[in-house]
């Protein structure tokens, strides 16, 4: 891992930490990544990929975490522009911020790319995007969950449930969970068994939201769990564990694999039976390279840069990913 230097960006809304890749460079070699939840492992990884690519291409990278605060996100964009950033990548805490962010970047002549969560500009046009195909991700999660469900005898009874842990305000999350549900139903699961659990993308929120659902369904002895991200599955499975469900009574398929792999690595029994591995590093790398290419050549950003994903399990994850 390359060594980094920490810096602090002061804003009107407070203080946020950032990361610089490489030595101090000219101001016209600055690109900034803004993440809605920068303390999650996925976004930490994405910042690593963004910074490494920038350093390799002779640019300085700053990483800003706004912790799901829309006001901080807008301020961070303004601060990046004021600091002389030539390009900005952002995973916004609220997709409705797209028009304001796109307008600010366009007015300043700054290249903008949306990461993970698509954004639109004030005319309804799509902001260039780097990330994953939500429907394809959910399809893979649902296919594996359906395969695992079909291998049990749960479908012969009426005492199983399907917990769909959803960020219903986020389009990419709806794409993921909707596609996962479709695949589970195609595999023989009943749509009537699907119970929506709403959360904000964090494990704590999923844990709290899943508790009442479990209590309200005392006749359910087995649960299938999927979510928008690994945190959603982690929170729900922890809630099931707290309610007395054993690992054999849970089929949980994560999305990210960075939380799923922890009990696998430690040899701990877990409801996580599989997960879709997504590399935040790859998204950060792609975003930085796209920004810098556009800055250097004047070419428009590609409309979409989609990264690959792979299903992993306790016996296969170590072949393609590390688990920190």
N, C-alpha and C positions, 0 to 999 in steps of 0.2 A: 504494500500500500504506500502510495506517495505521501510525503510529509506535507501538511497544510499549515497555514498560518491563520489564526482566528482574528476577526476584526469585529467591530460593532458599528451598526448603522443606527444613528439617532433619528427618530421621526417625531412628528407632531403628536403621534398616538402612543409613543413610548420608545423602548429600546428593543431591537431585535438582533439576534446574532446572525452572522453570515460567514461564509467560507471563501477564501481566496485560493485559487490554484496557481502555483508558481510564484515567481518573483513579481514585484511591482512592474507594471507595464504601462505604456502610454494610455491616456484616457480613451483614445479611440479604439482600444482593443478590449473593451469591457462588455461582457454579456451577463445577464442576471437571470436566475431562476427563482421563482416564487412558488412556494408549496403550501397548500391549504392545511396540511397536518404534518409538518416536517419532522416530528418526533417519531412517527411511525417508521418501522424498519424499511418498508417499501420506498418511502420518500428519502430516507437517509441514503439508501442504495442509489436512487435516482440522482441525488445530488452528487454522489461520488462519480457516477458516469458522466454527468454534465461537466464537472470540474476537470476530470481527467482528459476528456476530449478537448476542452478549451485549452488546457495547458499544452497538449500535444500540438495544437494548431496555433500556438503563440498568442493566445488570448487570456485575459483574466476573467475568472468566474466568481460571482458572488451568489450565495444561496440565502434566501430569506424565508423564514417560517412565520406564517401568520395565524396558525392555530385556529382555523375555521372562523376567523373574524373578517367580515366583509370590509369594514372600515380600514382595518390594517392592510388588507389586500390593495385597496385603492391607494392608500398612502404609500405602500411599498412600490407600486407602479410609478407614482409621482417621484418618489425618491430615486428610483433607478434612472428615470429620465433626467432628473436634475444632476445625477452623478455622471452623466455622459454615456450611459449604456447605449450601445448600438443595436442590441437585440435583447428581447425579453421572452422567456418561456414561463408560462404560468399554469398551475393547476388551481383554479379559483375555488374559493369556498362556496360560491353560489354562482350557478351558470347565468343567472340574470344580470351579473356584472359584465357580461361579455360586451355589450354595446359601449359602455363607458370606458372599459379598458381598451377596446379596439380603437375608439375615437382618440383617446389620449395618446396611444402609440402612433397612430397615423398622423396626428397633428404635429408630433415631435419628429416624425421621420424615422421612427424606431421600428425595426422588424419584430413582429410578434408571432409567437407560436403557442397554441394551447396544448398542454400536456395532460393526458389521462381523460379529462372531462372536456368534451367539445364546447366551443363557444361560438356565438354568432355576433356579427357586427350590427351597427345601427340600421343597416338596410336588410337585415335578416340573412346576410351571406355568411357562410361558414368561415371561421378563422382557421388558417392552416393548423393541422393537428398532428401530434405524435403520440402514439400510445397503442392501445389494443382494440380489437374488434369485440365489442361487448357481447353481441349475439353469439359469435364464435366461441368466446370464453364460456358463456353460460351453457352453450350446447355441449362442450366437452365435460363440464362439471356434471350436467344432468345425465349425460350418457354413462359416465362412470358410476354415479349414484344409482342409476337404473340397473346397471349390471350387478352391482353389489346387492341391491334389493332383490333382484331376481334369483340370486344365489341363496337367499334365506327362505324360510317358510312363512314369512310375515304376510305375504299376499294371500295366503289361504285363510287368514283370519281377519277379524275386524278391529284388532287392537293395536294398530300402528298409526302413526301420524307423520306428516311431512311439515317440517318447520322451514318456512321461507323467510329468511331474515333480510329485510329490505330497507334501503334508503329511497323512499318513494318520491322524494323531491329531486332525484338525480337521474337524468335520462340514461346514462351508461349503466347505472345500477339496475334500473328497470329492465334494460336490455339483457343483462346477465341473469337476473333471477327469473325473468319471464321465459327465457330460453331454457334454463335449467328445469323449470316446471314442465315445459312442453316435452322434454326428453324423458322425464320421470313418468309422465302419463303415458307416453308412447311405450315405455318399458313395462306397463301394466299397473302402475300406481294410480290410485283414484284421485281425480281432481278434488273430490269432496274431502279428501284427507289433508289438503294443503291449508295451512294456517299461516297467515302473514304476521310477521313480527317486525315492527318498525323500530329503527334505530338510526343513529346519526353517523355511523361508520366506525364507531369506537367499540372496543370489547366491553367496557363497563356498561355502556348503554344497551348493548345486546344482552348482557347478563341480566340487567334489571328488567328489560322488556320480556325476556323469555320466561321469567319466573311465573308471572300471572297466567301465561298461556299453559304452562305445565300444570299448574294448580287447577285450572279450569277444565282440564281433560284427564280426569283420574282414570278413565278406562283405557288410556293409551299406555301400552307396555313397551313399545319400541318406537324409536324416532329416527327419521331421516332428516338431516340438516344440511342446508346450503345457504349461502349468503352472497352479498356483494363483494366481500373481501374476507381474508383470513380472520380479521378481528371479529366480524359478525359470527362466524362459526365458532371461534374460540369462546366468545361470551355465552353463546347458546349452549355449547357443550359443558362449560363450567356450571351453568345453571342446572343442566340436567344432572351433572355429577352431584351438585349440592342437594338435589331432590332425591338422590339415592339410585339413579340409573347407572348401571355398570357399563363398561366399554362395549360389551357384547350386545347391548340393547340400543346402541347408537351407531348409525351409519352417517358420518359427517364427512363431506367433501369440501375442502377449503378452496380458497381462491387467492393465491399468492404463494402459499407453501412455507413462508417464512415463520409463521406461528405453528403450523402443523408439524414442521420438522423438529421442533424442540422436544416434544415428548418422544418422538421416534429416536432421536439421537440419544436421549437419556434412558431409553429402554422402558419407558413408563407406559402402562396400558392407557389407551385413549380412544375417544370416540372418533377422532380423525382417522379415517381409513384410507384416504387419498387426498390429493390436493392438486390444483392446477398451478404449476410453477410459472410465475411471470417475473421477468427480470427488470426491476426498476433501473438497474445500471444501463440496460440496453435502451430504454426510453430516454434517459438523460443523455446518453451518448448521441442518440439519433437527433434529439432536439438541438443540442449544441452544434453538431456538425451541419445541420440544416440552416441554423441561424448564421453561422460563420460563412458558409458557402454563399448564402444570399447577400450578406454584407460585402464579401470580397468580390463577387462577380456581378452583383446587381440583378441576378436572376430571381424571379419570384420563388417563394417557398413552395415545395410540393403540397398539394391539397391534403394529403394524408400519408403518414409514415406508420405502418402497422408492424408491430413486433410479434415474433412467434411465441407460442406457449406450449407447455408439455405437461401431461398428467404424470405425477409422481406418487409413490407409495413408500411405506416404511423400508422396503427392500430395494428401492431404486433411486430414492432422492439423492443419495450421496454421489451417484454417478454424474449428476449434472449441476449440482448446486452445493454451496457451503451452507452451514447452519450456525450462525453466530449467536 
